[in-house]
Amino acid sequence: MTLSELIRSVVRDGPRVQLAVGDDWLQGRSLFGGLQAAVAVAAMRSQVPAGLPLRTLQMTFVAPVPAGEVRAVAQLLRSGKSAVHVQARIEDETGGLLALVIGVFGTGRESRVRREPVLAAAATGNATPLPFMPGITPNFMQHFRVNLRDGALPFAGKPVTTNRFEVGLHEPAATSEWHLLAIADFVPPVALSWMDAVVPGSSLTWMLEILVDDYETQPADGWRVDAELVAASDGYTSQSTWIVAPDGRPVALSRQSMVVFA
């Protein structure tokens, strides 16, 4: 199922949401992290006023989320004048915790402080496709159209510190909240480019800061995703990623703690 089809299939029951997800959205043994986040935020939406923008997301991946019935339940933590804090749990069929997510939703406010992010110039060289290869690349990648614009592909045996991709989904859709979360979590660990053979990698935590609230007019294709390996030791890596809309505006900033098993 495409991401848009999954969105339409969600069953809501108060603070709980549930949907059936196939193997095509797996990332190894677990559901693709961007989809986990989208399901969690869908549950959170039951606890906040309609249309209130998501500002930050903090996520801890506790255990693999298998394909099949995926469940999330939300809990309101605090509702202030401008910001609303909500927690969501992705749970197994017995209520066991698989992922824990904190979202902060907030209205805009007047401020004299304004600074536009300064990004590296967009890559202008030839694009190298990153294809879906069954049995080698994660299943969820079949839903994405990806080109490497700068850096090195995973398992290229090249010790790069920055990879720049052009990312989109194989569906004619506008960028909903679900699509943005999926695009923001797509990028593989830069550390995998250092490897000269296929090895597994996984995210431990993910933090996303959404910088604008008017991205939904953008197509869900042609996004720029720039990932930088900030630090690495003992098999753990820290990665920072800019997510840039097709019109050139930086929309989100991501930070991830990852592990690479090599």
C-alpha positions in Angstrom: 0.0 0.0 0.0 1.2 3.5 -0.7 1.5 6.0 2.2 -1.6 7.8 1.1 -3.5 4.5 1.2 -2.2 3.7 4.7 -3.4 7.1 5.9 -6.9 6.4 4.6 -6.9 3.0 6.3 -6.3 4.3 9.9 -8.9 3.3 12.4 -9.3 5.8 15.2 -10.8 5.2 18.7 -10.3 8.2 20.9 -6.6 8.4 21.8 -5.9 5.1 20.0 -5.1 4.5 16.3 -4.6 1.2 14.5 -3.8 0.1 11.0 -2.6 -2.9 9.1 0.8 -2.6 7.5 2.4 -5.1 5.1 6.0 -6.3 4.8 6.6 -3.7 2.1 7.1 -1.1 4.8 9.6 -3.0 6.9 13.2 -1.8 7.6 14.8 -5.1 8.5 12.8 -6.7 11.3 11.0 -3.5 12.2 8.5 -1.1 10.7 10.2 1.9 8.9 10.8 4.5 11.6 9.2 7.4 9.6 6.0 5.4 9.4 6.2 4.6 13.2 6.4 8.3 13.8 3.5 9.1 11.5 1.3 6.5 13.3 2.3 8.0 16.7 1.5 11.6 15.6 -1.8 10.4 14.2 -2.7 9.2 17.7 -1.4 12.5 19.2 -3.7 14.5 16.9 -6.6 13.3 19.0 -5.3 15.3 22.0 -4.6 18.7 20.3 -6.8 21.3 18.5 -7.3 20.7 14.8 -4.6 22.2 12.7 -2.1 23.0 15.5 1.3 22.7 13.9 3.7 20.0 15.1 6.9 21.7 16.2 9.2 19.0 17.5 9.2 15.2 17.8 11.4 13.1 20.0 11.4 9.3 19.5 13.0 6.3 21.1 12.9 3.0 19.3 12.6 0.4 22.1 11.9 -2.8 20.2 11.1 -4.0 16.7 7.6 -3.2 15.4 6.5 -6.1 13.2 4.3 -5.9 10.2 0.6 -6.5 10.7 -1.6 -4.6 13.1 0.2 -1.5 14.4 -1.2 0.3 17.4 -0.5 3.6 19.0 -2.1 5.3 22.0 -1.7 9.0 23.0 -1.7 10.8 26.3 -1.9 14.5 26.9 1.0 15.7 29.1 0.4 19.4 29.3 -1.5 22.0 27.4 -0.2 25.6 27.9 -1.1 28.9 26.3 1.0 28.2 23.1 2.5 24.7 23.4 0.8 21.3 23.9 3.0 18.3 24.9 1.7 14.9 24.0 3.1 11.4 24.5 2.4 8.4 22.3 3.2 4.7 22.8 3.5 2.2 20.0 2.5 -1.0 21.6 2.3 -4.7 20.9 -0.9 -6.7 21.3 -0.3 -7.1 25.0 0.4 -3.4 25.6 4.2 -3.9 25.7 6.2 -0.8 24.7 7.8 -0.8 21.2 8.4 2.9 20.7 8.0 6.0 22.8 7.3 9.4 21.2 6.9 12.9 22.6 5.4 15.6 20.3 5.2 19.3 21.0 2.5 21.2 19.0 2.4 25.0 19.2 0.9 28.1 17.8 3.0 30.8 16.2 3.9 33.9 18.2 5.3 37.3 17.5 9.1 37.5 17.9 11.9 39.9 16.9 14.2 36.9 16.6 14.4 35.5 13.0 17.3 33.7 11.4 17.1 31.7 8.2 19.2 28.5 8.2 22.4 28.6 6.1 22.8 25.5 4.0 25.5 24.4 1.6 24.9 25.1 -2.0 22.7 22.5 -3.7 24.7 19.8 -5.5 24.9 20.3 -9.3 26.6 17.1 -10.4 25.2 14.0 -11.9 22.7 12.1 -9.9 23.3 8.5 -8.9 20.1 6.4 -8.4 19.7 4.5 -5.2 17.4 1.7 -6.3 15.4 -0.8 -4.4 17.2 -4.1 -4.4 15.1 -6.9 -2.8 17.1 -8.7 -0.1 19.7 -6.0 0.1 18.0 -2.7 0.6 15.2 -2.4 3.2 11.7 -3.2 1.9 10.3 0.3 2.6 12.6 1.7 0.0 10.4 0.4 -2.8 8.0 3.3 -2.0 10.7 6.0 -2.5 12.4 7.5 -5.5 16.0 8.4 -4.5 19.1 9.9 -6.2 22.4 10.5 -4.5 23.6 14.1 -5.5 26.8 14.2 -3.4 28.7 11.8 -1.2 28.7 8.0 -1.5 26.1 5.3 -1.6 25.8 2.8 1.3 28.4 0.0 1.3 30.6 1.9 -1.2 33.7 1.7 1.1 34.2 5.4 1.1 34.7 7.4 4.4 32.5 10.4 3.6 31.0 12.6 6.2 28.1 14.1 4.2 25.6 12.5 1.8 23.1 14.6 -0.1 20.1 13.0 -1.6 17.1 13.9 -3.7 14.1 12.1 -2.2 10.5 11.5 -3.1 7.7 9.0 -2.9 6.3 6.9 -5.8 2.8 8.5 -5.6 1.3 11.7 -6.9 0.6 13.4 -3.6 1.1 16.6 -1.8 3.3 16.6 1.3 1.0 15.7 4.3 2.4 15.4 7.8 2.8 11.7 7.2 4.8 12.3 4.0 7.1 14.8 5.7 7.9 12.4 8.5 8.6 9.6 6.0 10.9 11.8 3.9 12.6 13.1 7.0 13.5 9.6 8.3 14.4 8.1 4.9 18.1 8.9 4.8 20.4 5.9 5.7 23.3 6.2 8.2 26.2 8.0 6.5 28.4 5.5 8.3 27.1 2.8 6.0 29.0 4.5 3.2 32.2 3.6 5.0 31.4 -0.1 4.7 32.6 -2.2 1.7 30.0 -5.0 2.4 26.4 -5.1 3.4 26.0 -4.7 7.2 23.0 -3.8 9.3 22.4 -0.4 10.9 19.6 0.9 13.1 18.3 4.1 14.8 18.2 4.3 18.6 16.7 7.8 18.9 15.4 10.4 16.6 14.6 14.1 17.2 12.9 16.2 14.5 12.4 20.0 14.6 9.9 21.3 12.1 10.8 24.9 11.1 7.7 25.9 9.0 4.1 25.0 9.1 3.1 25.6 5.4 4.8 22.7 3.6 1.7 20.9 2.6 1.5 22.8 -0.8 4.8 21.1 -1.8 4.8 17.9 -3.9 6.0 14.7 -2.2 8.8 14.4 -4.6 12.0 16.4 -5.3 13.0 17.0 -1.7 16.6 17.6 -0.8 17.9 15.7 2.2 21.5 16.5 3.4 22.9 14.2 6.1 26.1 14.8 8.0 28.0 12.3 10.2 28.8 14.5 13.2 30.5 11.9 15.4 31.1 8.2 15.7 32.8 5.8 18.1 32.2 2.3 19.6 29.6 1.5 16.9 27.4 4.5 17.8 27.0 7.4 15.4 25.5 10.9 15.6 23.9 12.2 12.5 22.4 15.6 11.6 20.1 16.1 8.6 18.5 19.0 6.8 15.2 18.4 5.0 14.6 20.9 2.3 11.4 21.4 0.3 11.4 21.4 -3.5 11.0 25.2 -3.5 14.4 25.4 -1.6 13.1 26.2 1.9 14.6 24.3 4.8 11.5 22.6 6.4 13.0 20.5 9.2 16.2 19.6 11.0 16.8 16.0 12.2 19.2 14.5 14.7 19.6 10.8 15.1 21.6 8.4 17.2 22.4 5.3 15.3 24.2 2.0 15.6 26.2 0.3 12.9 27.0 -3.3 13.3 30.5 -3.3 11.9 
